[in-house]
Amino acid sequence: MSKKRDVILLDSVYDWKNMTLWEFLDEGNIPVGWEEFFEMEEVRKELWKISEHISKVETIVYPMIEHVFRAFIPLEDIKVMILGQDPYHNGSNRRDGSAVGLCFSVKQGNSLNPSLRNIYKELKREGFSPKENGDLFYWKDQGCFMINSALTVEFSYPESHSEIWEEFTSLVIKYIIEHAKGIAWLLMGKYAQSYNKYITKDHVVFFTSHPSPFSYNKATKNAPAFLGSGVFQSINNVIDVPIKW
């Protein structure tokens, strides 16, 4: 599997206050294997609008600019798609926030989000032995594409960028569906499940309620309760190489 080492970039240059998202991408900071996608005219149009919007924000934006597209892995490496909603919005400066560019994953040393605690609870119930430090990068390294529907958020303002990223995220999902097959999709909660309309029969989709404390043990008309769903083992049963959750 291809892996790209995350590079620690200079604060003096790679900072939301000193660089726009468009400038960051224009310097060649495009995820490996996604060059064709990022050159598509409709994608560039969306990214320009997103960049212009964020450039006008006066408060802290999470995650750090160099981590916005951190969830992206080469198409041929994707085994599982996990959709979140938006990044964690806590923190007091650019480096201390919990958001790391992967949905549900938390910066090591920061408090675990309640949804992540419930994910660990379900994993242990299924017989897995997860690393309970909040860091889910070992999932990414095994082929999990873990993207939030909004890739940025403003400090202390949840869902503040949900609308500006909506079209871009739809384009990402459509691109994956058109260029890859046999991916297992984990859609937890109504928000993630709204993207099911794009997923074709070449893929396998798993539904559960969201792992948040408000819904993790509540089944809905269209999905079982997250807790007790056995969804992680079910995913492993349909992919060639099981994920070590």
KOLTIMAR-49994 format. One line per 8 residues: their letters; for each residue x, y, z of C-alpha. Coordinates in nm, 2 decimals, padded with zeros to 4 digits, m for minus. Each point is the difference from the previous one (the first is absolute). Layout:
// residues N
a	X,Y,Z  ...
//
This chain:
// residues 245
mskkrdvi	00.00,00.00,00.00  00.13,00.35,m00.08  00.06,00.22,00.29  00.09,00.37,00.01  00.18,00.12,00.31  m00.17,00.30,00.16  00.25,00.29,m00.02  00.04,00.25,00.28
lldsvydw	m00.02,00.34,m00.17  00.13,00.34,00.11  m00.24,00.20,00.21  00.13,00.32,m00.16  m00.13,m00.11,m00.34  m00.27,m00.27,00.03  m00.25,00.18,00.22  m00.36,00.11,m00.07
knmtlwef	00.11,00.36,00.07  00.28,m00.01,m00.25  m00.13,m00.22,m00.28  m00.33,m00.07,m00.16  m00.12,m00.36,m00.07  00.03,00.08,m00.38  00.36,00.11,00.04  00.08,m00.31,00.21
ldegnipv	m00.13,m00.23,m00.28  00.16,00.22,m00.27  00.34,m00.08,00.16  m00.06,m00.36,m00.09  m00.13,m00.13,00.33  m00.25,m00.24,m00.16  m00.06,m00.35,00.14  00.19,m00.28,m00.17
gweeffem	m00.21,m00.17,m00.26  m00.26,00.28,m00.01  00.17,00.24,m00.25  m00.25,m00.07,m00.28  m00.30,00.07,00.24  00.15,00.33,00.13  00.05,00.12,m00.36  m00.36,m00.05,m00.10
eevrkelw	m00.17,00.33,m00.08  m00.30,m00.05,00.23  00.23,m00.10,00.29  00.22,00.31,m00.05  m00.30,00.22,m00.01  m00.12,m00.13,00.33  00.34,00.02,00.16  00.03,00.36,m00.11
kisehisk	m00.33,00.09,00.16  00.10,m00.19,00.32  00.33,00.17,00.01  m00.15,00.35,m00.04  m00.25,m00.07,00.28  00.26,m00.12,00.24  00.24,00.29,m00.08  m00.26,00.24,00.15
vetivypm	m00.03,m00.19,00.33  00.16,00.19,00.29  m00.01,m00.27,00.26  00.20,m00.33,00.03  m00.07,m00.26,m00.27  00.04,m00.37,00.06  00.17,m00.22,m00.10  00.34,00.16,m00.09
iehvfraf	00.02,00.08,m00.37  00.25,m00.28,m00.06  m00.24,m00.25,00.14  m00.32,00.09,m00.19  00.05,m00.28,m00.26  00.17,m00.24,00.23  m00.27,m00.26,m00.03  00.07,m00.06,m00.37
ipledikv	00.17,m00.32,m00.10  00.05,m00.14,m00.35  m00.31,m00.15,m00.16  00.15,m00.34,m00.04  00.07,m00.01,00.38  m00.36,00.07,00.11  m00.17,m00.29,00.17  m00.24,00.18,00.23
milgqdpy	m00.17,00.34,m00.02  m00.10,00.16,00.33  m00.19,00.33,m00.01  m00.01,00.25,00.28  m00.17,00.34,00.03  00.25,00.28,00.08  00.33,00.03,00.18  00.03,00.05,00.37
hngsnrrd	m00.03,00.37,00.08  00.18,00.02,00.34  00.34,00.17,00.07  00.15,00.34,00.07  00.28,00.01,m00.27  00.07,m00.16,m00.33  00.19,m00.30,00.15  m00.19,m00.10,00.31
gsavglcf	m00.34,m00.09,m00.16  m00.12,m00.36,m00.01  m00.06,00.01,m00.38  00.26,m00.19,m00.19  m00.15,m00.04,m00.35  m00.16,m00.34,00.05  m00.36,m00.04,00.11  m00.04,m00.12,00.37
svkqgnsl	00.38,00.00,00.06  00.13,00.22,00.28  00.34,00.16,00.05  00.19,m00.22,00.24  m00.01,00.15,00.35  m00.34,00.17,m00.05  m00.32,m00.12,00.16  m00.18,m00.27,m00.18
npslrniy	m00.32,00.11,m00.17  m00.31,m00.19,00.13  m00.07,m00.14,m00.34  00.35,m00.15,m00.01  m00.05,m00.14,00.34  m00.30,m00.19,m00.12  00.19,m00.12,m00.31  00.25,m00.15,00.23
kelkregf	m00.27,m00.15,00.21  m00.15,m00.17,m00.31  00.34,m00.12,m00.12  00.07,m00.17,00.33  m00.35,m00.15,00.01  00.08,m00.16,m00.34  00.32,m00.14,00.14  00.26,00.25,m00.14
spkengdl	00.27,00.16,00.20  00.02,00.36,m00.12  00.26,00.25,00.10  m00.20,00.23,00.22  00.22,00.31,m00.04  m00.23,00.18,m00.25  00.24,m00.05,m00.29  m00.16,m00.19,m00.29
fywkdqgc	00.27,00.05,m00.26  00.07,m00.37,00.02  m00.34,m00.05,m00.16  00.10,00.24,m00.29  00.32,m00.20,m00.04  m00.20,m00.31,m00.06  m00.22,00.15,m00.27  m00.27,00.20,00.18
fminsalt	m00.09,00.32,m00.17  m00.14,00.21,00.30  m00.14,00.32,m00.13  m00.23,00.26,00.16  m00.27,00.15,m00.22  00.15,00.34,00.09  00.38,00.01,00.00  00.03,00.31,00.22
vefsypes	m00.18,00.17,00.29  00.03,00.32,00.20  00.11,00.00,00.36  m00.30,m00.06,00.23  m00.24,00.01,m00.29  m00.11,m00.35,m00.10  m00.13,m00.05,m00.36  00.12,00.35,m00.09
hseiweef	00.14,m00.12,m00.33  m00.24,m00.28,m00.08  m00.16,00.18,m00.29  00.31,00.12,m00.17  00.15,m00.36,m00.02  m00.32,m00.19,m00.09  00.05,00.01,m00.38  00.37,m00.09,00.02
tslvikyi	m00.07,m00.30,00.22  m00.27,m00.12,m00.24  00.26,00.03,m00.28  00.25,m00.21,00.20  m00.26,m00.27,00.07  m00.12,m00.01,m00.36  00.36,m00.03,m00.12  00.08,m00.29,00.23
iehakgia	m00.32,m00.18,m00.11  00.08,00.05,m00.37  00.37,m00.11,00.03  m00.01,m00.27,00.26  m00.20,m00.31,00.08  m00.05,m00.23,00.30  00.04,00.26,00.27  m00.19,m00.04,00.33
wllmgkya	m00.17,00.32,00.10  m00.08,00.06,00.37  m00.28,00.26,00.03  m00.08,00.08,00.36  m00.29,00.23,00.06  m00.24,00.19,m00.22  00.25,00.26,m00.13  00.25,m00.26,m00.13
qsynkyit	m00.29,m00.21,m00.13  m00.12,00.29,m00.22  00.30,m00.09,m00.23  m00.13,m00.35,m00.06  m00.18,00.14,m00.31  00.33,00.01,m00.18  00.12,m00.35,00.08  m00.04,m00.27,m00.27
kdhvvfft	m00.05,m00.37,00.03  00.38,m00.05,m00.06  00.05,00.08,00.36  m00.13,m00.13,00.34  m00.17,00.25,00.24  m00.05,m00.04,00.37  m00.24,00.21,00.20  m00.01,00.07,00.37
shpspfsy	m00.12,00.28,00.22  00.26,00.26,00.09  00.24,m00.09,00.28  m00.07,00.32,00.19  m00.15,m00.04,00.36  m00.33,00.12,m00.14  m00.05,m00.28,m00.25  00.26,m00.28,00.04
nkatknap	m00.25,m00.24,00.16  m00.31,00.11,m00.20  m00.11,m00.18,m00.31  m00.17,00.19,m00.28  m00.23,m00.09,m00.28  00.29,m00.04,m00.23  00.29,m00.11,00.22  00.07,m00.21,00.31
aflgsgvf	00.14,00.15,00.32  00.38,00.05,m00.03  00.06,m00.17,00.33  m00.04,m00.37,m00.05  m00.01,00.03,m00.38  00.31,m00.21,m00.05  00.08,00.23,m00.30  00.38,m00.02,00.02
qsinnvid	00.00,m00.38,m00.02  m00.26,00.02,m00.28  00.23,00.23,m00.20  00.29,m00.24,00.05  m00.21,m00.28,m00.13  m00.04,00.17,m00.34  00.35,00.13,m00.07  00.29,m00.20,m00.12
vpikw	00.24,00.10,00.28  m00.17,00.06,00.34  00.07,00.33,00.18  00.17,m00.03,00.34  m00.24,00.23,00.17
//
